[in-house]
Amino acid sequence: MPATSKAQQRAAGAALGARRGDTPKSKLKGASRQMADSMTEKQLEDFAKGSIKGKPGHVG
């Protein structure tokens, strides 16, 4: 399932980086921290991939 907004996509990318060890998990905040805890690496990849062109900044 792809992200529906730019903010979701960025949060998923940050969580994926922490999951892979690129950034420390302690640097994550808010949604990205929740995503890192609750989603698998494959789910994060699916959520973070794709173009941000045409997506809204935030969803409700």
Secondary structure as GFF3:
##gff-version 3
##sequence-region A 1 60
A	DSSP	alpha_helix	6	20	.	.	.	ID=ss1
A	DSSP	three_ten_helix	25	27	.	.	.	ID=ss2
A	DSSP	alpha_helix	30	38	.	.	.	ID=ss3
A	DSSP	alpha_helix	41	48	.	.	.	ID=ss4
###
